[in-house]
Amino acid sequence: MAKRCFVDNSNPDLDEIDLRILDALQKDSSLSTGDLAEVVGLSQSPCWRRLSRLREAGYIRAQVALLDAEKLGINTMVFASVRLSAHGRANLTEFSSAIRRFPEVVECHAIMGSFDFLLRIVTRDVRAYEQFVFGRLSTLPTVQEINSTMTLSEIKSTTALPLRSR
């Protein structure tokens, strides 16, 4: 069996070959099992078995296509910090449910600090963002304050997770 390599010393179920499989798929999930096997240095059958095990164990949540937002006319990205009016379980649940229904919100994180949530929102342009904030987000009864920070340009954006500690 291959040498064990721990992701942040917390996952003894993954060895170096598993990490190479996951890393290769993060870069190109369209690889055939044969191509993946070649990249990680295995024959096709063992690679397929490992890939199946990684999927079944939940290490691979989904395989998706990453779209080009600019080519699709989605040119505005805003990070919005949101403070709720109250912090009871009902308010948190209501806000979370509402946010899941807004396709413009591509990420939502509960955070610590002076705000409760950090949202990454994408829209066609500033006008569309304004319409989203005033017409939908700020009308949620649980929202007390929204602080928006618009991006000028994207310096780094990746979906790849750092699989090896340095």
Backbone hydrogen bonds, N-H to C=O, Kabsch-Sander energy under -0.5 kcal/mol:
donor,donor_aa,acceptor,acceptor_aa,energy
5,C,14,L,-1.1
8,D,6,F,-0.8
9,N,6,F,-0.6
10,S,7,V,-2.3
14,L,11,N,-1.2
16,E,3,K,-2.1
19,L,15,D,-2.2
20,R,16,E,-2.1
21,I,17,I,-2.5
22,L,18,D,-2.7
23,D,19,L,-2.6
24,A,20,R,-2.5
25,L,21,I,-2.3
26,Q,22,L,-2.0
27,K,23,D,-1.3
28,D,24,A,-2.0
31,L,28,D,-1.2
36,L,32,S,-2.9
37,A,33,T,-2.6
38,E,34,G,-1.8
39,V,35,D,-2.2
40,V,36,L,-2.2
41,G,37,A,-1.1
42,L,37,A,-2.8
47,C,43,S,-1.7
48,W,44,Q,-2.6
49,R,45,S,-2.4
50,R,46,P,-2.4
51,L,47,C,-2.7
52,S,48,W,-2.6
53,R,49,R,-2.3
54,L,50,R,-2.7
55,R,51,L,-2.2
56,E,52,S,-2.8
57,A,53,R,-2.3
58,G,55,R,-1.4
59,Y,54,L,-2.0
60,I,54,L,-1.0
61,R,59,Y,-0.7
67,L,65,A,-0.6
69,A,67,L,-0.9
72,L,68,D,-1.4
73,G,70,E,-1.6
74,I,69,A,-2.9
75,N,73,G,-1.0
75,N,124,R,-1.2
76,T,123,T,-2.5
78,V,121,I,-2.9
79,F,149,T,-2.9
80,A,78,V,-0.6
80,A,119,L,-2.3
81,S,79,F,-0.5
81,S,147,N,-3.1
82,V,117,F,-2.7
83,R,145,E,-2.6
85,S,142,T,-2.9
92,L,88,G,-2.2
93,T,89,R,-2.5
94,E,90,A,-2.7
95,F,91,N,-2.7
96,S,92,L,-2.5
97,S,93,T,-2.4
98,A,94,E,-2.1
99,I,95,F,-2.6
100,R,96,S,-1.8
101,R,97,S,-0.7
101,R,98,A,-1.1
102,F,99,I,-1.6
105,V,102,F,-1.3
106,V,104,E,-1.0
106,V,120,R,-2.2
107,E,120,R,-1.3
109,H,118,L,-2.4
111,I,116,D,-2.6
116,D,82,V,-2.2
117,F,82,V,-2.0
118,L,109,H,-2.6
119,L,80,A,-2.8
120,R,107,E,-2.2
121,I,78,V,-3.1
121,I,119,L,-0.6
122,V,104,E,-2.4
123,T,76,T,-2.4
129,Y,125,D,-1.9
130,E,126,V,-2.8
131,Q,127,R,-2.4
132,F,128,A,-2.1
133,V,129,Y,-2.9
134,F,130,E,-2.8
135,G,131,Q,-2.3
136,R,132,F,-1.9
137,L,132,F,-2.2
138,S,133,V,-3.0
139,T,136,R,-0.6
140,L,137,L,-1.4
143,V,140,L,-1.5
144,Q,83,R,-3.0
145,E,83,R,-1.9
147,N,81,S,-2.7
148,S,146,I,-0.5
149,T,79,F,-2.4
151,T,77,M,-2.6
155,I,153,S,-0.6
163,L,161,L,-0.9
